[in-house]
């Protein structure tokens, strides 16, 4: 659907699930793509799928120094940055010190740190940022209060980033996925370990199934494309109507 030939894309948290589908979507549309993640095996596998124009590096997105180093390395490898996708999550769910630390350090601070590191290149390219949030950010969550709160923060921060960077020609948008299922992902695991929860979520989706990572990736590509050139500061919900229930 889109042509990203000649564009340079960085996907933070790009080795599995939604991040992998986003990275592959850009690569299939002609972009040179850099991904980072912690797990070496998944990182290597996705890099191989990206092809000759793919770049990958190990990076703990909870570590400020590693993020700065990775963004600089990715910019050198690609020759610049046109698109930054912030996809990482620490999945800190509980209302505990550990839950909040994981969510704030990865979901929030990795987004702000990667953005700050990439902004000079994005300004030079008049590029864009896409932040991955969640429908959890639109309401309360007894199951994951820390996770829901930081996803709400990302929706707000996306608006602030958009306002700050618009004068420099840089657009900032977000995507809020609903429940997305893929091999090895949390919802596939819950199908076995927490069948009551899985079936309750399944029943809440009007289309009768959970989403696929590619369906989220397509919206990320749209927001990064010229088709969305007059869209900034918005977070698009991609949930198959899950929030309607």
N, C-alpha and C positions, 0 to 999 in steps of 0.2 A: 504493500500500500504506500510505502514511503521510500524516498531515495536519499540516503545519507552519504553518498559517495563524496569522499574528500573530507568528511567530518571526523573529529576526534572525540571519543566518548570515554568517560571514566565512570565505572560502576563500583561503588564501595559496597562490599558485601555481594559479590557477583558470581559465586561459585555454585550455589544451590538454589532451588526453588524459584521464587520470583526474580531474584537478582540474576540468576543464570538465564532465565528466559528473556529478561531485558537485554542482557549482554548479547545473546545470540540473535535477538531481533534486530538490534542495531548492526551487528556484523553481517547478517543476511541482507540488510538494506544498504550495504556498501561501506559502512563506517569502519575505521580503525578503532579497536576497543581495548581498553585496559581494565582489568578486574583485580580486586584484592580480596583476601579472606584469610582466615587462620589455618583451616584444614588443608594440608598439603595435597592429599589425594584428590579431593574434589576440585581444588584449584587447578591442578595439572590436567585433570580430565576436561574441565571446561575450557581451559586454554587451548587444548588440542582441538576442541570443537570450533573455537573461534577462527582457526586457520592462520594463514601467514601474517595477517595484519593484527593478530591478537597479542596482547601483552598481559602478563600476570605477575603479581608479587605477593609474598606473604606479608600480612599486616594485621596486627592486633588493633582493631578499631576502638578499643578502650584506652589506647596509649597515645597521648598527644604527639610525642616525638615520632612515633612510627607513622602516624597519619601524615605529618608534615613531610617526612622523608618519602613516603609512598607517592603523594601528590606530585612532588618534585620529580621523582623518577618517572611517573606516568607521563608527565608533561614532556620530559626529554624524549621518552620512547615514542610518543605519538607526534611530537613536533608542535604541541599546543593542546588546548582543551576547548572544545566547542560546547560540550554537554557534560554536566556532572549529575550523576544519579546517586542520591544518598539512600541506601536501602538497608543498612545494618540495623539489627535489633539485639539487645541483650536479653530480651524476653524475661525481664524481671517483673513478675506478676504480683507477688504478695506485698502487703502493706508492712514491710519489714525493712530494716537497714539494708539487708542484702538485696531485696527486691528493688528498692529505690536506687541503690547504688548502680545496679546493673542497668536499669532503664535510663537513668540520667546520664551515666557515663557513655553508653553506646548509642542509644536512640537519639539523645539530645546533643551531647557534646561532640560525638563523632560527626554529626551533621554540621554543627557550627564550625568545628575545626577544619574539616575537609573543605567546607565552603570558603572559609577565610583563606586557606592555602591556595585554592583554585581561582579566587576572584580576579587577581591580576590577569591571568590567562583568559578568563571568561570575558572580562572587559575588553581585552584586545580583540577577541573574536566576536564580540557582541553575541555571546552565547546564552545558555540557559541552564537552570538548575531544576531538577525534579526531586522532591522529597517524598519518600514513602512513609505514609502514616497508617491509619487503620480506622475502620468504622467504630472501633472501641473508643476513639477520641471524641465521639459525638454524644456520649452519654455515660452514665455511671456503670461501674462494673464491680459487683461483689466478688467475682472470681479473680479479677486481676486489677485491683485499684491503682497500683503503681503504673502498670502498662497503659491503662486507659488514660491516666492523667498525663503521661509524657506524650502520648499520641495526640491529645488535645493541644498540648504545648506546641507540637510540631505544626499543627494546622495554623495556629496563631503566628508562629515564627515564620512560616512560609509567607504569610501576608506582610510581615515586617520586612523580611528580606526583599520581597517584591517592591515595596515602597522605597527602600533604600537604594536598590540597584537599578530601578527603572531609568533614572537620568543617564546612566551609563549604557543603556541599551541592552541590559541583561534581564531576561524574564525569569521569574521563579514561580513554579506551580507545584502542586502535590497530588498524590493519588492515595486514596483511602480504600484499600481492599477489604472485602468481607472475608469469609472463611474460605481459604484456598487449599486444595488438596493436591499433593504430589508425592511420588515415591520417597520415602524416608522423612517426610515432613510431619509436623506435629499433628495434623488432622488425620493423617493415615495411621499414626500411632494411637490416637484417641479412639479411632474406630474399633480397635481391639481392646485397649486398656480402659477406656471410658465410654462404652457403647451408649449409655443413657444420654450423656452429654452430646455425643456425636449425632445421635438420632434426633435429639431435641433441636439442634442447630439445623440439621437436614430438613426437618419439618417446617422450619421457619423461613425457608427459601422458596419463593413461589415457583421457581423453575424445577424444583425437585432434585437438585444436585448441588454440590459444592463447586466453587469456581476452579478454573485452571490457571496456572501461572501465565500462560500465553495471553490470556484475556486481560490480565493486568498489564503485561508488557506492551500490548497494542496501544493502550491508553498513554503509557509513558512515551512511546514513540510519537504518538499524535501531539502530545504537549511539547515535545522537543522539535517538532517539524514546523515548516513554514505555514502549515494549515492552522496552527495555533498562534500565529505571529502577533495577534492582538489580544491574547489571553495571558494574564499574569495575576498572581495573588490568589489563585483559586485552587482548591483541593477537590478533585473529582472522585466521587464514590463509585467503586466498581465492585458491586456485591450481588448482582442478580436479583435485586429487590429484597435482600435480607433485612434491611432496615425498615421495610414497609410492614413487617409482621408485628 
